[in-house]
Amino acid sequence: MFGFFSGKNEMELHPTELKERIEMGDDIVLIDVREDWEHSRVKLPDALHIPLAQLPRKLAEIDREKDVVVYCHHGARSLQACHFLKKMGFEKVKNLTGGIDAYALHVDRTLPRY
């Protein structure tokens, strides 16, 4: 289960927390809701690429039993996706705070930024 911290949006997950979860071997579904051109520039390993506009018709591809972490460039589109997934009955959903850009800044400086 995701940890919650006081004063923090319960739907947010900081990039360093994501890194820790991945390193611990947690079974996470990582969803990239950016457009194809963005995804082709930089992506996180093993992420499921579902552009935001395609999300409603691709729900069956997402395991509802697993923890889901959604990301985009800076976190706005992925937050929209999280709210949508919650509305569709997904219970364990988190938004990657600051998106892949923040992940590149705080976790993996080798990732290209755009």
ROSE-4610 file (N, C-alpha, C; in Angstrom, 1 decimal, always signed):
// ROSE-4610
residu = [M/M/M/F/F/F/G/G/G/F/F/F/F/F/F/S/S/S/G/G/G/K/K/K/N/N/N/E/E/E/M/M/M/E/E/E/L/L/L/H/H/H/P/P/P/T/T/T/E/E/E/L/L/L/K/K/K/E/E/E/R/R/R/I/I/I/E/E/E/M/M/M/G/G/G/D/D/D/D/D/D/I/I/I/V/V/V/L/L/L/I/I/I/D/D/D/V/V/V/R/R/R/E/E/E/D/D/D/W/W/W/E/E/E/H/H/H/S/S/S/R/R/R/V/V/V/K/K/K/L/L/L/P/P/P/D/D/D/A/A/A/L/L/L/H/H/H/I/I/I/P/P/P/L/L/L/A/A/A/Q/Q/Q/L/L/L/P/P/P/R/R/R/K/K/K/L/L/L/A/A/A/E/E/E/I/I/I/D/D/D/R/R/R/E/E/E/K/K/K/D/D/D/V/V/V/V/V/V/V/V/V/Y/Y/Y/C/C/C/H/H/H/H/H/H/G/G/G/A/A/A/R/R/R/S/S/S/L/L/L/Q/Q/Q/A/A/A/C/C/C/H/H/H/F/F/F/L/L/L/K/K/K/K/K/K/M/M/M/G/G/G/F/F/F/E/E/E/K/K/K/V/V/V/K/K/K/N/N/N/L/L/L/T/T/T/G/G/G/G/G/G/I/I/I/D/D/D/A/A/A/Y/Y/Y/A/A/A/L/L/L/H/H/H/V/V/V/D/D/D/R/R/R/T/T/T/L/L/L/P/P/P/R/R/R/Y/Y/Y]
num = [1/1/1/2/2/2/3/3/3/4/4/4/5/5/5/6/6/6/7/7/7/8/8/8/9/9/9/10/10/10/11/11/11/12/12/12/13/13/13/14/14/14/15/15/15/16/16/16/17/17/17/18/18/18/19/19/19/20/20/20/21/21/21/22/22/22/23/23/23/24/24/24/25/25/25/26/26/26/27/27/27/28/28/28/29/29/29/30/30/30/31/31/31/32/32/32/33/33/33/34/34/34/35/35/35/36/36/36/37/37/37/38/38/38/39/39/39/40/40/40/41/41/41/42/42/42/43/43/43/44/44/44/45/45/45/46/46/46/47/47/47/48/48/48/49/49/49/50/50/50/51/51/51/52/52/52/53/53/53/54/54/54/55/55/55/56/56/56/57/57/57/58/58/58/59/59/59/60/60/60/61/61/61/62/62/62/63/63/63/64/64/64/65/65/65/66/66/66/67/67/67/68/68/68/69/69/69/70/70/70/71/71/71/72/72/72/73/73/73/74/74/74/75/75/75/76/76/76/77/77/77/78/78/78/79/79/79/80/80/80/81/81/81/82/82/82/83/83/83/84/84/84/85/85/85/86/86/86/87/87/87/88/88/88/89/89/89/90/90/90/91/91/91/92/92/92/93/93/93/94/94/94/95/95/95/96/96/96/97/97/97/98/98/98/99/99/99/100/100/100/101/101/101/102/102/102/103/103/103/104/104/104/105/105/105/106/106/106/107/107/107/108/108/108/109/109/109/110/110/110/111/111/111/112/112/112/113/113/113/114/114/114]
x = [+0.9/+0.0/+0.9/+0.4/+1.2/+1.2/+2.3/+2.4/+1.8/+1.2/+0.7/+1.4/+1.6/+2.3/+1.4/+1.5/+0.6/+1.0/+0.0/+0.2/+0.4/+0.2/+0.5/-0.7/-0.9/-2.1/-1.9/-2.9/-2.9/-2.7/-3.0/-2.9/-1.5/-0.6/+0.7/+1.8/+2.7/+3.9/+5.2/+6.1/+7.3/+8.2/+9.0/+9.8/+10.8/+11.3/+12.2/+11.4/+10.2/+9.3/+9.1/+8.9/+8.7/+10.0/+11.1/+12.4/+12.5/+12.2/+12.3/+11.4/+10.2/+9.2/+9.7/+10.3/+10.8/+12.0/+12.9/+14.0/+13.6/+12.6/+12.1/+11.4/+11.2/+10.5/+9.0/+8.4/+7.0/+6.4/+5.2/+4.5/+3.7/+4.2/+3.5/+3.2/+2.1/+1.8/+2.1/+3.0/+3.4/+2.8/+2.0/+1.3/+1.8/+2.2/+2.7/+1.5/+1.0/-0.2/+0.2/+1.5/+2.0/+1.7/+1.9/+1.7/+2.8/+2.6/+3.6/+5.0/+5.0/+6.2/+7.0/+6.3/+6.9/+7.5/+6.7/+7.1/+8.3/+8.4/+9.6/+10.9/+10.7/+11.9/+12.5/+11.7/+12.1/+11.0/+11.3/+10.3/+11.0/+10.1/+10.6/+10.4/+11.4/+11.3/+10.0/+9.5/+8.4/+7.0/+7.1/+5.8/+4.9/+3.6/+2.6/+2.2/+2.3/+2.1/+0.6/-0.2/-1.6/-1.8/-1.7/-2.0/-3.3/-3.4/-4.5/-5.9/-5.9/-7.1/-7.6/-6.7/-7.0/-7.3/-7.1/-7.3/-8.7/-9.8/-11.1/-11.3/-10.7/-11.0/-9.9/-8.9/-7.8/-7.8/-8.9/-9.0/-8.7/-9.2/-9.0/-7.5/-6.6/-5.2/-4.5/-5.2/-4.7/-5.2/-4.2/-4.6/-5.1/-6.4/-7.0/-6.5/-5.9/-5.5/-4.1/-3.4/-2.0/-2.1/-1.0/-0.8/-0.5/-1.1/-0.9/-0.3/+0.8/+1.4/+1.4/+0.8/+0.6/+1.5/+2.1/+3.0/+2.8/+3.2/+3.2/+4.5/+4.5/+5.7/+5.9/+4.9/+5.0/+4.0/+3.1/+2.1/+0.7/+0.4/-1.0/-1.9/-1.5/-2.3/-2.4/-1.3/-1.4/-2.3/-2.4/-3.4/-4.8/-5.1/-6.4/-6.7/-5.7/-5.8/-6.1/-5.4/-5.7/-7.1/-7.6/-9.0/-10.0/-9.7/-10.5/-10.5/-9.3/-9.2/-9.9/-9.8/-10.5/-12.0/-12.5/-13.9/-14.4/-13.5/-13.8/-13.6/-13.3/-13.2/-11.8/-10.8/-9.4/-9.2/-8.7/-8.6/-7.1/-6.1/-4.7/-4.0/-4.3/-3.8/-3.0/-1.8/-1.0/-0.5/-0.3/+0.2/+1.7/+2.6/+4.0/+4.2/+4.4/+4.6/+5.6/+5.3/+6.2/+6.5/+5.9/+6.1/+7.5/+7.7/+9.0/+10.1/+9.7/+10.7/+11.3/+10.4/+10.9/+11.7/+11.3/+12.0/+13.4/+13.6/+14.9/+15.7/+15.1/+15.8/+16.2/+15.3/+15.5/+16.1/+15.9/+16.2/+17.3/+17.0/+17.9/+18.3/+19.4/+19.8/+20.3/+20.4/+20.8/+19.6/+18.4/+17.2/+17.2/+16.9/+16.8/+15.6/+15.7/+14.6/+14.2/+13.0/+12.5/+11.5]
y = [-1.2/+0.0/+1.2/+2.3/+3.5/+4.2/+4.8/+5.5/+6.9/+7.4/+8.8/+9.7/+10.9/+11.8/+13.0/+13.5/+14.7/+15.9/+16.7/+17.9/+17.6/+16.4/+16.0/+15.4/+15.7/+15.2/+13.7/+13.0/+11.5/+10.8/+11.5/+10.9/+11.1/+11.8/+12.1/+11.2/+10.9/+10.1/+10.8/+11.1/+11.8/+10.9/+11.4/+10.6/+9.7/+10.2/+9.4/+8.2/+8.5/+7.4/+6.3/+6.7/+5.8/+4.9/+5.6/+4.9/+3.8/+4.2/+3.3/+2.1/+2.3/+1.3/+0.3/+0.9/+0.0/-0.8/-0.2/-0.9/-2.0/-1.8/-2.8/-4.0/-3.8/-4.8/-4.8/-3.7/-3.6/-3.8/-4.5/-4.8/-3.6/-2.7/-1.5/-1.5/-0.9/-0.7/+0.8/+1.1/+2.4/+2.8/+3.9/+4.3/+5.7/+5.8/+7.0/+7.5/+8.7/+9.2/+10.3/+10.4/+11.4/+11.0/+12.0/+11.7/+10.8/+10.2/+9.4/+10.1/+11.3/+12.0/+12.2/+12.4/+12.6/+11.3/+10.3/+8.9/+8.4/+8.8/+8.4/+9.1/+10.3/+11.0/+10.4/+10.1/+9.6/+8.8/+7.7/+6.9/+6.2/+5.8/+5.0/+3.5/+2.7/+1.3/+0.6/-0.3/-1.1/-0.3/+1.0/+1.8/+1.4/+1.3/+1.1/+2.4/+2.5/+3.8/+3.9/+4.7/+4.9/+6.5/+7.1/+8.6/+8.9/+10.0/+10.4/+10.2/+10.7/+10.6/+9.1/+8.2/+6.8/+6.0/+6.6/+6.0/+5.3/+6.1/+5.5/+4.1/+4.0/+2.7/+1.6/+2.0/+1.0/+0.6/+0.8/+0.4/-1.0/-1.9/-3.3/-3.8/-2.9/-3.2/-3.0/-2.4/-2.0/-3.0/-3.6/-4.5/-3.7/-3.9/-3.2/-3.6/-4.7/-5.2/-4.7/-4.1/-3.6/-2.1/-1.7/-0.2/+0.4/+1.5/+2.2/+3.5/+3.8/+5.1/+5.7/+6.9/+7.5/+8.7/+8.9/+10.0/+10.6/+11.9/+12.7/+13.5/+14.7/+15.5/+16.2/+16.9/+17.7/+17.3/+16.4/+15.9/+16.4/+17.3/+17.8/+16.8/+16.3/+15.3/+14.0/+13.6/+12.3/+12.5/+13.7/+13.9/+13.8/+14.3/+14.1/+12.6/+11.9/+10.5/+9.7/+10.2/+9.6/+9.8/+11.0/+11.3/+10.4/+10.3/+9.5/+8.0/+7.5/+6.1/+5.8/+6.8/+6.7/+6.6/+7.5/+7.5/+6.2/+5.5/+4.3/+3.1/+3.3/+2.2/+1.7/+2.3/+2.0/+2.6/+1.7/+2.2/+2.6/+2.0/+2.2/+3.0/+4.3/+5.1/+6.3/+6.5/+7.7/+8.4/+9.7/+10.6/+10.8/+10.7/+11.0/+12.5/+13.0/+14.4/+15.0/+16.0/+16.7/+15.9/+14.7/+14.0/+13.4/+13.0/+12.5/+13.5/+14.8/+15.9/+15.9/+15.8/+15.7/+14.5/+13.4/+12.1/+12.3/+12.9/+13.2/+14.1/+15.0/+16.0/+15.3/+14.5/+14.0/+12.6/+11.8/+10.4/+10.0/+10.3/+9.8/+10.9/+11.6/+12.7/+12.4/+11.1/+10.6/+10.7/+10.8/+10.9/+12.2/+12.2/+13.5/+14.3/+15.6/+16.5/+17.3/+17.7/+18.5/+19.5]
z = [+0.0/+0.0/+0.0/-0.6/-0.6/+0.7/+1.0/+2.3/+2.1/+3.2/+3.2/+4.1/+3.8/+4.6/+4.9/+6.1/+6.4/+5.6/+5.2/+4.5/+3.0/+2.6/+1.2/+0.6/-0.7/-1.4/-1.4/-0.9/-0.8/-2.2/-3.3/-4.6/-5.2/-4.5/-5.1/-4.6/-5.4/-5.1/-5.6/-4.7/-5.1/-5.9/-6.9/-7.6/-6.8/-5.7/-4.9/-4.2/-3.9/-3.4/-4.4/-5.7/-6.7/-6.9/-6.9/-7.0/-5.9/-4.7/-3.6/-3.8/-4.2/-4.5/-5.5/-6.6/-7.7/-7.2/-6.4/-5.9/-4.9/-4.2/-3.3/-4.0/-5.3/-6.1/-6.0/-5.5/-5.4/-6.8/-6.9/-8.1/-8.5/-9.3/-9.6/-11.1/-11.5/-12.9/-13.1/-14.0/-14.3/-15.6/-15.6/-16.9/-17.3/-18.5/-19.2/-20.0/-19.7/-20.4/-21.4/-21.7/-22.6/-24.1/-25.0/-26.4/-26.9/-28.1/-28.7/-28.8/-29.3/-29.5/-28.2/-27.1/-25.8/-25.3/-25.5/-25.0/-25.8/-27.1/-27.9/-27.4/-26.8/-26.3/-25.1/-24.1/-22.8/-22.2/-21.5/-20.8/-19.7/-18.7/-17.6/-18.0/-17.6/-17.9/-17.5/-18.4/-18.1/-18.0/-18.4/-18.3/-19.4/-19.1/-20.1/-20.7/-22.0/-22.7/-23.2/-22.5/-22.9/-22.9/-24.0/-24.1/-23.4/-22.7/-21.9/-22.7/-24.0/-24.7/-25.0/-24.9/-25.2/-23.9/-22.8/-21.5/-21.3/-21.6/-21.4/-22.1/-23.3/-24.0/-23.8/-22.9/-22.6/-21.2/-20.5/-19.0/-18.8/-19.7/-19.5/-19.5/-20.0/-20.0/-18.7/-17.7/-16.5/-15.4/-14.6/-13.6/-12.4/-12.1/-11.0/-9.6/-9.5/-8.2/-7.8/-8.7/-8.4/-8.1/-7.5/-7.3/-8.6/-9.0/-10.3/-10.0/-10.8/-10.7/-12.1/-12.3/-13.6/-13.7/-14.9/-15.1/-16.4/-16.5/-17.8/-17.8/-18.4/-18.4/-17.1/-16.6/-15.3/-14.3/-14.6/-13.6/-13.7/-14.6/-14.7/-15.4/-16.6/-17.3/-16.5/-15.9/-15.1/-13.9/-13.3/-12.2/-12.8/-13.9/-14.6/-14.7/-15.2/-15.4/-14.1/-13.0/-11.7/-11.3/-11.4/-11.0/-11.9/-13.1/-14.0/-13.5/-13.3/-12.9/-11.6/-10.6/-9.4/-9.6/-10.5/-10.8/-11.5/-12.2/-12.8/-11.9/-10.6/-9.7/-9.3/-9.8/-9.4/-8.1/-7.1/-5.8/-5.4/-6.0/-5.6/-6.8/-6.8/-7.9/-7.3/-7.9/-7.5/-8.7/-8.6/-9.6/-9.3/-10.2/-10.0/-10.0/-8.8/-8.6/-9.5/-10.3/-11.2/-12.4/-12.6/-13.8/-14.1/-15.3/-15.7/-15.6/-15.7/-15.6/-14.2/-13.2/-11.8/-11.5/-12.1/-12.0/-12.5/-13.6/-14.2/-13.3/-12.7/-11.8/-10.4/-9.9/-8.5/-8.4/-9.5/-9.4/-10.4/-11.7/-12.8/-13.7/-13.4/-14.2/-15.6/-15.9/-17.3/-18.2/-17.7/-18.6/-19.3/-20.6/-21.3/-20.8/-20.8/-20.4/-21.6/-21.7/-22.8/-22.3]
